[in-house]
């Protein structure tokens, strides 16, 4: 009984009487303590425990946007997106000029496939900071992927490049807009620029190699060496690269054994995110004959290796 009474008195002291006893500065120290403990649990993947501590922080500091945001992220990680959305809105109410909060809101809406609401959130972020790179890229994606308006998309990507010409992402996203427009030559140059700025993104290399296949170009030797050196220990990356090499060599009339690829990458899957559409469109346009037949069979063969890993 004494223990219960003692705990009750502590809780009452901290969350009931403290405003009249402690200064705002001291109260914020208590809130920060709970916040930091919550972050530790979140970093360990213990999101329910993290939420408990974030709540305690908000009992002390009920208008702390960062606490709401962190709680929202914790809810997001346990698939409670509606609660994450609620926390994000509270964070924005507490700090309506915080660009990062609108971007977080946009991410949540995007995850819910509420693309127009995501567009509005990122537009608001851009209204606050017209040079926010993430918002410019997302709005470009909205017009490119959702609306199919490549002209508007290109304007946002180009503005992003203007804002930060050393960031590789706008070049990469702009390349995809040109791929959708079948402007492969332009896309290839943009991808090369993206790799020059950031040679650590495997997807940029894969996209470049795929375009070089469908454009009947030889792989850029220097970039090919760079890719192999950087990703030689990543079998999934190498599997995609060698798949594209196989398709290129078949298109050149060379004899290729698909079984050798299958043996080498026995336990590897092509990611579900890999889209064979561009390769299939390329093969469809080839003249009828043995090479087209072999390429069609090879693509079906590789599609069977798509998986979740």
Secondary structure, 3 states (H helix, E strand, C coil): CHHHHHHHHHHHHHHHHHHHHCCHHHHHHHHHHHHHHHHHHHHCCCHHHHHHHHHHHHHHCCCCHHHHHHHHHHHHHCCCHHHHHHHHHHHHHHCCCCHHHHHHHHHHHHHCCCHHHHHHHHHHHHHHCCCCHHHHHHHHHHHHHHCCCHHHHHHHHHHHHHHCCCCCHHHHHHHHHHHHCCCHHHHHHHHHHHHHHCCCCHHHHHHHHHHHHHCCCCCCHHHHHHHHHHHCCCHHHHHHHHHHHHHHHHHCCCCCCHHHHHHHCCCCCEECCCCCHHHHHHHHCCCCCHHHHHHHHHHHHHHCCEECC
